[in-house]
Amino acid sequence: QVRLVESGGGLAQPRGSLRLSCATSGIRFSIYAMGWYRQAPGKQRELIAHITNGGGTSYADSVKGRFTISRDNAKNTLYLQMNSLTPEDTAVYYCHAERQISAEQYWGQGTQVTVSS
């Protein structure tokens, strides 16, 4: 059974930081491309950070320079370090795993991030 379990969300102050984790099981984590998506109220889910199985990263313009995606293949875990948070970062954050060659993709259940003073 494939599981992606996010943690680390919560309430943060503007200009504060949070670190999200996504613990995976049931997949061979190292061969999957991984991503962090977020969905704010009334908006579509958007990809904000992506990391290939080789470690290459890319970011949405809205988070570039503030967020860092990383992976620990030994721990089967994906991370998102979020710095300089603003209220516009308030959303549910989702972990995503994808293997295009086999058309597989999996989602976590999401973790709420709220940025407010």
Secondary structure, DSSP 8 states (H G I E B T S, - for coil): --EEEEE--EEE-TT--EEEEEEEESS-GGGSEEEEEEE-TTS--EEEEEE-TT--EEE-TTTTTTEEEEEETTTTEEEEEE-S--GGG-EEEEEEEEEGGGTEEEE---EEEEE--
